[in-house]
Amino acid sequence: MPLTQDGIYAMALRLIDADGVEALTMRKLATALDANPMSLYHHVPNKDALLRGVARTVGAQFRTATREGAAWQDRLRQLAVDFRTLAHRHPELMTYSFGQPEFIQPEDPFWLGLTAALEDAGVPREEVPRVAAPVCAAVLGVVIAEVSGALQRWSTLLPAATATGDGDGDGERADAGPDESRMFHLALVMIITGLESRLTAEGVGRDGGES
């Protein structure tokens, strides 16, 4: 079967899902495709370009359902939940991609949905990018912390006195195994509530119901 760019990206994604970004090489990809390594360079010039292409392919999978007349809070929440679902589907690639400045583009469905929700919330059009940037960073930050395992580790940290045995505890949590989904939704509530508070203080927010 002849090589195609889409086929190369699809196989690269399978290898990344299995072994991570660092383990992927052009030679390993060629072997998986049963192709001559040099033939890959007719479609992708190098590994960086390959990873950008794979990231775009995965990003194109992002879909979110927009309910007619839904409050901006509900729309923002749905965007975050759907993005989280996609990140958990390809955690290795997403962890890598989050660190790339060009990961989010103006035409990306997530960014378009976010900016539309903020405009509907009453944010002046010229201020939407300024507000959307930290909201985007907060949502993506929570997601990457979750898929990397950091969120779960942080949730088990005890105050220094307790952790060293200087307090009443023995340095271990009694309720091990935090519910990551609950933690994600708690963080999301905090993001939305903080945004509501800021918009209200600035006198630009629209009443969109409870968060």
Contacts in CASP RR format, 6 or more apart in sequence:
PFRMAT RR
TARGET T0000
AUTHOR 0000-0000-0000
METHOD contacts of the structure
MODEL  1
MPLTQDGIYAMALRLIDADGVEALTMRKLATALDANPMSLYHHVPNKDAL
LRGVARTVGAQFRTATREGAAWQDRLRQLAVDFRTLAHRHPELMTYSFGQ
PEFIQPEDPFWLGLTAALEDAGVPREEVPRVAAPVCAAVLGVVIAEVSGA
LQRWSTLLPAATATGDGDGDGERADAGPDESRMFHLALVMIITGLESRLT
AEGVGRDGGES
3 33 0 8 1.000
3 35 0 8 1.000
3 39 0 8 1.000
3 40 0 8 1.000
3 42 0 8 1.000
3 43 0 8 1.000
4 43 0 8 1.000
5 43 0 8 1.000
5 44 0 8 1.000
6 57 0 8 1.000
7 33 0 8 1.000
8 29 0 8 1.000
8 33 0 8 1.000
8 40 0 8 1.000
8 43 0 8 1.000
8 44 0 8 1.000
8 50 0 8 1.000
9 50 0 8 1.000
9 53 0 8 1.000
9 54 0 8 1.000
9 57 0 8 1.000
10 57 0 8 1.000
11 29 0 8 1.000
11 32 0 8 1.000
11 33 0 8 1.000
12 24 0 8 1.000
12 29 0 8 1.000
12 50 0 8 1.000
12 51 0 8 1.000
12 54 0 8 1.000
13 54 0 8 1.000
13 57 0 8 1.000
13 58 0 8 1.000
13 90 0 8 1.000
13 93 0 8 1.000
14 32 0 8 1.000
15 23 0 8 1.000
15 24 0 8 1.000
15 28 0 8 1.000
15 29 0 8 1.000
15 32 0 8 1.000
16 24 0 8 1.000
16 54 0 8 1.000
16 90 0 8 1.000
16 92 0 8 1.000
16 93 0 8 1.000
16 96 0 8 1.000
17 90 0 8 1.000
17 92 0 8 1.000
17 93 0 8 1.000
19 92 0 8 1.000
20 92 0 8 1.000
20 93 0 8 1.000
20 96 0 8 1.000
21 51 0 8 1.000
21 92 0 8 1.000
21 93 0 8 1.000
21 95 0 8 1.000
21 96 0 8 1.000
24 47 0 8 1.000
24 50 0 8 1.000
25 47 0 8 1.000
26 37 0 8 1.000
26 40 0 8 1.000
26 41 0 8 1.000
26 46 0 8 1.000
26 47 0 8 1.000
26 50 0 8 1.000
27 37 0 8 1.000
29 40 0 8 1.000
29 50 0 8 1.000
30 36 0 8 1.000
30 37 0 8 1.000
30 39 0 8 1.000
30 40 0 8 1.000
33 40 0 8 1.000
44 50 0 8 1.000
44 53 0 8 1.000
51 93 0 8 1.000
51 96 0 8 1.000
51 97 0 8 1.000
52 100 0 8 1.000
52 102 0 8 1.000
54 93 0 8 1.000
55 93 0 8 1.000
55 97 0 8 1.000
55 100 0 8 1.000
55 103 0 8 1.000
58 86 0 8 1.000
58 90 0 8 1.000
58 93 0 8 1.000
58 94 0 8 1.000
58 97 0 8 1.000
59 86 0 8 1.000
59 108 0 8 1.000
59 109 0 8 1.000
61 86 0 8 1.000
62 82 0 8 1.000
62 83 0 8 1.000
62 86 0 8 1.000
62 108 0 8 1.000
62 109 0 8 1.000
62 110 0 8 1.000
63 82 0 8 1.000
63 109 0 8 1.000
64 78 0 8 1.000
64 79 0 8 1.000
64 82 0 8 1.000
64 109 0 8 1.000
64 110 0 8 1.000
64 113 0 8 1.000
65 78 0 8 1.000
66 75 0 8 1.000
66 78 0 8 1.000
66 113 0 8 1.000
67 74 0 8 1.000
67 75 0 8 1.000
67 78 0 8 1.000
70 78 0 8 1.000
71 208 0 8 1.000
71 209 0 8 1.000
72 117 0 8 1.000
72 118 0 8 1.000
72 120 0 8 1.000
72 121 0 8 1.000
72 206 0 8 1.000
72 208 0 8 1.000
73 121 0 8 1.000
73 192 0 8 1.000
73 196 0 8 1.000
73 208 0 8 1.000
73 209 0 8 1.000
73 210 0 8 1.000
73 211 0 8 1.000
75 113 0 8 1.000
75 116 0 8 1.000
75 117 0 8 1.000
75 120 0 8 1.000
76 114 0 8 1.000
76 117 0 8 1.000
76 118 0 8 1.000
76 135 0 8 1.000
76 192 0 8 1.000
76 195 0 8 1.000
77 188 0 8 1.000
77 192 0 8 1.000
79 110 0 8 1.000
79 113 0 8 1.000
79 114 0 8 1.000
79 117 0 8 1.000
79 139 0 8 1.000
80 139 0 8 1.000
80 143 0 8 1.000
80 188 0 8 1.000
80 191 0 8 1.000
81 188 0 8 1.000
83 110 0 8 1.000
83 139 0 8 1.000
83 140 0 8 1.000
83 143 0 8 1.000
84 143 0 8 1.000
84 146 0 8 1.000
84 184 0 8 1.000
86 94 0 8 1.000
87 94 0 8 1.000
87 143 0 8 1.000
87 144 0 8 1.000
87 146 0 8 1.000
87 147 0 8 1.000
88 147 0 8 1.000
91 147 0 8 1.000
91 148 0 8 1.000
94 143 0 8 1.000
94 144 0 8 1.000
94 147 0 8 1.000
95 144 0 8 1.000
95 147 0 8 1.000
95 148 0 8 1.000
97 103 0 8 1.000
98 140 0 8 1.000
98 141 0 8 1.000
98 143 0 8 1.000
98 144 0 8 1.000
104 110 0 8 1.000
104 111 0 8 1.000
104 136 0 8 1.000
104 140 0 8 1.000
105 111 0 8 1.000
106 112 0 8 1.000
110 136 0 8 1.000
111 132 0 8 1.000
111 136 0 8 1.000
114 132 0 8 1.000
114 135 0 8 1.000
114 136 0 8 1.000
115 128 0 8 1.000
115 129 0 8 1.000
115 132 0 8 1.000
118 128 0 8 1.000
118 131 0 8 1.000
118 132 0 8 1.000
118 135 0 8 1.000
119 125 0 8 1.000
119 128 0 8 1.000
120 206 0 8 1.000
121 195 0 8 1.000
121 199 0 8 1.000
121 205 0 8 1.000
121 206 0 8 1.000
121 208 0 8 1.000
122 199 0 8 1.000
122 204 0 8 1.000
122 205 0 8 1.000
122 206 0 8 1.000
123 131 0 8 1.000
123 199 0 8 1.000
123 204 0 8 1.000
123 205 0 8 1.000
124 204 0 8 1.000
131 195 0 8 1.000
135 191 0 8 1.000
135 195 0 8 1.000
138 187 0 8 1.000
138 191 0 8 1.000
139 188 0 8 1.000
139 191 0 8 1.000
142 151 0 8 1.000
142 184 0 8 1.000
142 187 0 8 1.000
142 188 0 8 1.000
142 191 0 8 1.000
143 184 0 8 1.000
144 150 0 8 1.000
145 151 0 8 1.000
145 154 0 8 1.000
146 152 0 8 1.000
146 180 0 8 1.000
146 183 0 8 1.000
146 184 0 8 1.000
151 180 0 8 1.000
151 183 0 8 1.000
151 184 0 8 1.000
152 177 0 8 1.000
152 178 0 8 1.000
152 180 0 8 1.000
152 183 0 8 1.000
155 178 0 8 1.000
155 183 0 8 1.000
156 173 0 8 1.000
156 176 0 8 1.000
156 177 0 8 1.000
156 178 0 8 1.000
157 163 0 8 1.000
158 171 0 8 1.000
158 173 0 8 1.000
161 167 0 8 1.000
162 168 0 8 1.000
162 169 0 8 1.000
162 171 0 8 1.000
163 171 0 8 1.000
164 171 0 8 1.000
165 171 0 8 1.000
189 211 0 8 1.000
192 211 0 8 1.000
193 211 0 8 1.000
196 205 0 8 1.000
196 211 0 8 1.000
199 205 0 8 1.000
END
